[in-house]
Protein backbone atom coordinates (compact mmCIF):
# COMPACT_ATOMS: atom_id res chain seq x y z
CA UNK A 1 0.00 0.00 0.00
CA UNK A 2 2.84 2.31 0.83
CA UNK A 3 4.40 1.42 -2.52
CA UNK A 4 1.20 2.39 -4.33
CA UNK A 5 1.06 5.70 -2.49
CA UNK A 6 4.67 6.33 -3.33
CA UNK A 7 4.21 5.33 -7.01
CA UNK A 8 0.70 6.69 -7.60
CA UNK A 9 1.29 7.62 -11.27
CA UNK A 10 2.58 4.21 -12.15
CA UNK A 11 -0.31 2.54 -10.36
CA UNK A 12 -2.84 4.64 -12.20
CA UNK A 13 -1.22 3.60 -15.46
CA UNK A 14 -1.51 -0.06 -14.46
CA UNK A 15 -5.20 0.36 -13.65
CA UNK A 16 -5.90 2.02 -17.02
CA UNK A 17 -3.94 -0.69 -18.82
CA UNK A 18 -5.91 -3.39 -17.04
CA UNK A 19 -9.26 -1.80 -17.93
CA UNK A 20 -8.21 -1.50 -21.59
CA UNK A 21 -7.10 -5.14 -21.59
CA UNK A 22 -10.48 -6.24 -20.20
CA UNK A 23 -12.33 -4.19 -22.82
CA UNK A 24 -10.16 -5.68 -25.59
CA UNK A 25 -10.84 -9.20 -24.35
CA UNK A 26 -14.59 -8.47 -24.17
CA UNK A 27 -14.61 -7.02 -27.71
CA UNK A 28 -12.61 -9.95 -29.05
CA UNK A 29 -14.99 -12.41 -27.43
CA UNK A 30 -18.03 -10.57 -28.84
CA UNK A 31 -16.63 -10.57 -32.39
CA UNK A 32 -15.60 -14.21 -32.11
CA UNK A 33 -19.13 -15.11 -31.02
CA UNK A 34 -20.63 -13.23 -34.01
CA UNK A 35 -18.19 -14.90 -36.39
CA UNK A 36 -18.96 -18.32 -34.93
CA UNK A 37 -22.72 -17.77 -35.40
CA UNK A 38 -22.21 -16.64 -39.01
CA UNK A 39 -19.96 -19.62 -39.69
CA UNK A 40 -22.54 -22.04 -38.33
CA UNK A 41 -25.29 -20.45 -40.46
CA UNK A 42 -23.07 -20.65 -43.55
CA UNK A 43 -22.23 -24.28 -42.88
CA UNK A 44 -25.91 -25.11 -42.54
CA UNK A 45 -26.83 -23.39 -45.82
CA UNK A 46 -23.88 -25.00 -47.63
CA UNK A 47 -24.82 -28.42 -46.30
CA UNK A 48 -28.44 -27.96 -47.42
CA UNK A 49 -27.27 -26.87 -50.86
CA UNK A 50 -25.05 -29.89 -51.22
CA UNK A 51 -27.87 -32.12 -50.11
CA UNK A 52 -30.29 -30.65 -52.64
CA UNK A 53 -27.64 -30.79 -55.37
CA UNK A 54 -27.13 -34.52 -54.92
CA UNK A 55 -30.82 -35.37 -54.77
CA UNK A 56 -32.53 -37.18 -57.62
CA UNK A 57 -35.75 -35.19 -58.12
CA UNK A 58 -38.88 -37.18 -58.61
CA UNK A 59 -42.06 -35.32 -59.73
CA UNK A 60 -45.14 -35.95 -57.72
CA UNK A 61 -48.75 -35.55 -58.79
CA UNK A 62 -49.19 -32.14 -57.17
CA UNK A 63 -46.17 -30.64 -58.91
CA UNK A 64 -47.13 -32.26 -62.22
CA UNK A 65 -50.64 -30.78 -62.08
CA UNK A 66 -49.18 -27.38 -61.20
CA UNK A 67 -46.78 -27.60 -64.15
CA UNK A 68 -49.61 -28.56 -66.48
CA UNK A 69 -51.57 -25.54 -65.27
CA UNK A 70 -48.61 -23.26 -66.00
CA UNK A 71 -48.25 -24.73 -69.49
CA UNK A 72 -51.95 -24.32 -70.26
CA UNK A 73 -51.90 -20.70 -69.08
CA UNK A 74 -48.82 -19.98 -71.17
CA UNK A 75 -50.30 -21.64 -74.26
CA UNK A 76 -53.53 -19.71 -73.87
CA UNK A 77 -51.63 -16.41 -73.53
CA UNK A 78 -49.53 -17.16 -76.62
CA UNK A 79 -52.65 -18.06 -78.66
CA UNK A 80 -54.35 -14.83 -77.62
CA UNK A 81 -51.25 -12.87 -78.57
CA UNK A 82 -51.15 -14.54 -81.99
CA UNK A 83 -54.82 -13.73 -82.57
CA UNK A 84 -54.19 -10.11 -81.58
CA UNK A 85 -51.30 -9.91 -84.05
CA UNK A 86 -53.37 -11.45 -86.84
CA UNK A 87 -56.09 -8.86 -86.20
CA UNK A 88 -53.53 -6.13 -86.93
CA UNK A 89 -52.68 -7.50 -90.39
CA UNK A 90 -54.76 -7.28 -93.54
CA UNK A 91 -56.27 -10.70 -94.34
CA UNK A 92 -55.22 -12.76 -97.35
CA UNK A 93 -58.50 -13.54 -99.16
CA UNK A 94 -58.85 -16.57 -101.36
CA UNK A 95 -59.25 -15.00 -104.81
CA UNK A 96 -59.22 -16.29 -108.32
CA UNK A 97 -56.99 -14.43 -110.81
CA UNK A 98 -59.96 -12.72 -112.51
CA UNK A 99 -61.38 -11.77 -109.11
CA UNK A 100 -58.08 -10.15 -108.20
CA UNK A 101 -58.14 -8.12 -111.41
CA UNK A 102 -61.68 -7.00 -110.65
CA UNK A 103 -60.72 -6.06 -107.11
CA UNK A 104 -57.66 -4.16 -108.39
CA UNK A 105 -59.87 -2.23 -110.80
CA UNK A 106 -62.33 -1.34 -108.02
CA UNK A 107 -59.53 -0.28 -105.66
CA UNK A 108 -57.96 1.90 -108.36
CA UNK A 109 -61.26 3.63 -109.13
CA UNK A 110 -61.90 4.21 -105.41
CA UNK A 111 -58.38 5.62 -104.93
CA UNK A 112 -58.69 7.97 -107.90
CA UNK A 113 -62.03 9.24 -106.60
CA UNK A 114 -60.64 9.76 -103.12
CA UNK A 115 -57.67 11.64 -104.53
CA UNK A 116 -60.00 13.86 -106.57
CA UNK A 117 -62.06 14.72 -103.49
CA UNK A 118 -58.96 15.55 -101.39
CA UNK A 119 -57.29 17.40 -104.29
CA UNK A 120 -54.25 15.11 -104.36
CA UNK A 121 -52.38 14.56 -107.60
CA UNK A 122 -51.49 10.96 -108.46
CA UNK A 123 -49.08 9.64 -111.10
CA UNK A 124 -50.41 8.97 -114.59
CA UNK A 125 -51.97 5.54 -115.11
CA UNK A 126 -51.84 4.89 -111.38
CA UNK A 127 -52.50 1.22 -110.58
CA UNK A 128 -51.41 1.05 -106.90
CA UNK A 129 -48.11 -0.54 -107.95
CA UNK A 130 -49.79 -3.48 -109.75
CA UNK A 131 -49.30 -2.15 -113.27
CA UNK A 132 -48.49 -5.53 -114.81
CA UNK A 133 -51.76 -7.05 -113.57
CA UNK A 134 -53.94 -4.44 -115.25
CA UNK A 135 -53.79 -6.52 -118.44
CA UNK A 136 -52.29 -9.85 -117.32
CA UNK A 137 -53.84 -12.19 -114.77
CA UNK A 138 -51.57 -13.37 -111.93
CA UNK A 139 -50.72 -16.92 -111.03
CA UNK A 140 -53.42 -18.68 -109.04
CA UNK A 141 -51.03 -19.76 -106.27
CA UNK A 142 -49.86 -16.21 -105.52
CA UNK A 143 -53.25 -14.51 -105.85
CA UNK A 144 -54.07 -14.58 -102.07
CA UNK A 145 -50.77 -12.86 -101.25
CA UNK A 146 -51.37 -10.27 -103.97
CA UNK A 147 -54.85 -9.63 -102.60
CA UNK A 148 -53.40 -9.11 -99.14
CA UNK A 149 -50.73 -6.75 -100.48
CA UNK A 150 -53.36 -4.82 -102.42
CA UNK A 151 -55.28 -4.22 -99.19
CA UNK A 152 -52.09 -3.14 -97.43
CA UNK A 153 -51.12 -0.67 -100.16
CA UNK A 154 -54.66 0.69 -100.33
CA UNK A 155 -54.54 1.38 -96.57
CA UNK A 156 -51.23 3.17 -97.01
CA UNK A 157 -52.46 5.29 -99.92
CA UNK A 158 -55.63 6.19 -98.03
CA UNK A 159 -53.47 7.55 -95.19
CA UNK A 160 -51.70 9.85 -97.66
CA UNK A 161 -54.94 10.95 -99.33
CA UNK A 162 -56.76 11.63 -96.05
CA UNK A 163 -53.80 13.74 -94.87
CA UNK A 164 -54.27 15.82 -98.08
CA UNK A 165 -50.71 15.76 -99.29
CA UNK A 166 -49.94 17.81 -102.39
CA UNK A 167 -49.15 14.88 -104.65
CA UNK A 168 -47.94 11.29 -104.72
CA UNK A 169 -44.92 11.36 -107.01
CA UNK A 170 -44.25 7.63 -107.24
CA UNK A 171 -45.19 4.31 -105.70
CA UNK A 172 -43.09 1.25 -106.46
CA UNK A 173 -43.92 -2.27 -105.36
CA UNK A 174 -41.10 -4.84 -105.70
CA UNK A 175 -42.34 -8.21 -106.85
CA UNK A 176 -42.94 -10.91 -104.27
CA UNK A 177 -40.60 -13.92 -104.27
CA UNK A 178 -43.66 -16.10 -104.93
CA UNK A 179 -44.40 -14.10 -108.11
CA UNK A 180 -41.02 -15.13 -109.52
CA UNK A 181 -41.66 -18.75 -108.56
CA UNK A 182 -38.82 -18.68 -106.02
CA UNK A 183 -39.12 -20.81 -102.93
CA UNK A 184 -38.51 -19.11 -99.60
CA UNK A 185 -34.84 -19.30 -98.67
CA UNK A 186 -34.00 -20.23 -95.08
CA UNK A 187 -30.58 -18.61 -95.17
CA UNK A 188 -30.18 -14.87 -94.58
CA UNK A 189 -29.39 -12.59 -97.51
CA UNK A 190 -26.50 -10.10 -97.34
CA UNK A 191 -28.77 -7.30 -98.55
CA UNK A 192 -31.99 -6.23 -96.80
CA UNK A 193 -34.51 -8.84 -97.92
CA UNK A 194 -38.21 -9.21 -97.84
CA UNK A 195 -38.20 -12.17 -95.48
CA UNK A 196 -36.93 -12.42 -91.94
CA UNK A 197 -34.02 -14.89 -91.80
CA UNK A 198 -34.85 -18.33 -90.53
CA UNK A 199 -33.18 -19.13 -87.22
CA UNK A 200 -31.76 -22.43 -86.09
CA UNK A 201 -32.43 -24.05 -82.75
CA UNK A 202 -30.24 -27.00 -81.89
CA UNK A 203 -29.28 -27.46 -85.55
CA UNK A 204 -32.95 -27.67 -86.66
CA UNK A 205 -34.29 -24.82 -88.85
CA UNK A 206 -37.13 -22.89 -87.20
CA UNK A 207 -39.96 -21.92 -89.59
CA UNK A 208 -40.18 -18.25 -90.53
CA UNK A 209 -42.89 -16.53 -88.52
CA UNK A 210 -42.69 -12.97 -89.85
CA UNK A 211 -42.65 -11.97 -93.51
CA UNK A 212 -42.73 -8.55 -95.04
CA UNK A 213 -43.92 -6.76 -98.17
CA UNK A 214 -42.02 -3.64 -99.19
CA UNK A 215 -43.24 -0.51 -100.94
CA UNK A 216 -41.30 2.63 -101.90
CA UNK A 217 -43.39 5.79 -101.92
CA UNK A 218 -42.52 9.42 -102.64
CA UNK A 219 -44.90 12.31 -102.00
CA UNK A 220 -44.88 16.09 -101.65
CA UNK A 221 -46.70 17.83 -98.84
CA UNK A 222 -46.63 20.61 -96.30
CA UNK A 223 -44.62 19.78 -93.16
CA UNK A 224 -47.81 19.45 -91.08
CA UNK A 225 -49.34 17.01 -93.58
CA UNK A 226 -46.10 14.99 -93.73
CA UNK A 227 -46.04 14.71 -89.94
CA UNK A 228 -49.65 13.56 -89.96
CA UNK A 229 -48.84 10.89 -92.57
CA UNK A 230 -45.91 9.50 -90.56
CA UNK A 231 -47.90 9.49 -87.32
CA UNK A 232 -50.80 7.68 -88.99
CA UNK A 233 -48.47 5.10 -90.54
CA UNK A 234 -46.70 4.15 -87.32
CA UNK A 235 -49.95 4.12 -85.31
CA UNK A 236 -52.09 2.26 -87.82
CA UNK A 237 -54.41 -0.28 -86.21
CA UNK A 238 -55.37 -2.19 -89.35
CA UNK A 239 -51.89 -3.13 -90.52
CA UNK A 240 -48.36 -3.25 -89.11
CA UNK A 241 -46.28 -0.67 -90.99
CA UNK A 242 -42.58 -0.09 -90.38
CA UNK A 243 -40.86 2.97 -91.84
CA UNK A 244 -37.50 1.44 -92.68
CA UNK A 245 -35.87 4.40 -94.46
CA UNK A 246 -36.95 8.03 -94.67
CA UNK A 247 -35.56 10.89 -96.79
CA UNK A 248 -36.89 14.45 -96.49
CA UNK A 249 -35.95 17.10 -99.05
CA UNK A 250 -36.95 20.76 -98.70
CA UNK A 251 -38.12 22.39 -101.93
CA UNK A 252 -36.17 25.53 -100.96
CA UNK A 253 -32.52 24.57 -100.83
CA UNK A 254 -31.31 28.10 -100.07
CA UNK A 255 -32.48 30.89 -97.79
CA UNK A 256 -33.90 34.20 -99.08
CA UNK A 257 -31.47 36.67 -100.60
CA UNK A 258 -30.34 39.74 -98.66
CA UNK A 259 -32.21 42.07 -101.03
CA UNK A 260 -35.52 40.27 -100.48
CA UNK A 261 -35.00 40.26 -96.72
CA UNK A 262 -34.23 44.00 -96.78
CA UNK A 263 -37.28 44.68 -98.93
CA UNK A 264 -39.57 42.98 -96.43
CA UNK A 265 -38.14 44.98 -93.50
CA UNK A 266 -40.29 48.15 -94.05
CA UNK A 267 -43.48 46.11 -93.99
CA UNK A 268 -42.43 44.39 -90.78
CA UNK A 269 -41.50 47.71 -89.13
CA UNK A 270 -44.84 49.18 -90.20
CA UNK A 271 -46.66 46.29 -88.54
CA UNK A 272 -44.60 46.74 -85.35
CA UNK A 273 -45.53 50.45 -85.09
CA UNK A 274 -49.18 49.88 -85.95
CA UNK A 275 -49.02 51.85 -89.19
CA UNK A 276 -50.61 50.66 -92.40
CA UNK A 277 -48.23 49.06 -94.95
CA UNK A 278 -47.42 51.08 -98.00
CA UNK A 279 -49.10 48.72 -100.45
CA UNK A 280 -51.54 45.85 -100.09
CA UNK A 281 -50.01 42.43 -100.54
CA UNK A 282 -46.49 43.61 -99.73
CA UNK A 283 -46.25 41.23 -96.73
CA UNK A 284 -43.80 38.44 -97.55
CA UNK A 285 -43.05 35.47 -95.32
CA UNK A 286 -39.37 34.62 -95.48
CA UNK A 287 -39.65 31.08 -94.05
CA UNK A 288 -42.43 28.76 -92.94
CA UNK A 289 -44.47 28.26 -96.12
CA UNK A 290 -42.18 25.88 -98.01
CA UNK A 291 -43.19 22.31 -98.79
CA UNK A 292 -41.11 19.12 -98.57
CA UNK A 293 -40.62 15.97 -100.60
CA UNK A 294 -40.64 12.75 -98.59
CA UNK A 295 -39.29 9.41 -99.87
CA UNK A 296 -39.84 6.39 -97.65
CA UNK A 297 -39.34 2.64 -97.77
CA UNK A 298 -42.17 1.06 -95.80
CA UNK A 299 -42.43 -2.55 -94.73
CA UNK A 300 -45.85 -4.16 -94.38
CA UNK A 301 -45.63 -7.16 -92.07
CA UNK A 302 -47.54 -10.42 -92.37
CA UNK A 303 -47.39 -13.27 -89.90
CA UNK A 304 -47.00 -16.90 -90.99
CA UNK A 305 -48.62 -18.66 -88.04
Secondary structure, DSSP 8 states (H G I E B T S, - for coil): -HHHHHTHHHHHHHHHHHHHHHHHHHHHHHHHHHHHHHHHHHHHHHHHHHHHHT------HHHHHHHHHHHHHHHHHHHHHHHHHHHTS-------HHHHHHHHHHHHHHHHHHHHHTT-B--TT--TT-GGGGTS---TTTHHHHHHHHHHHHHHHHHHHHTT-SEEEEEEE---TTTTT----SS--SS--SB----EETTEE----EEEEEEEEEEEEEHHHHHHHHHHHHT-SSS-EEEEEEEEEES--S---HHHHHHHHHHHHHHHHT---SSTT----SSS--EEEEEEEEEEEEE--
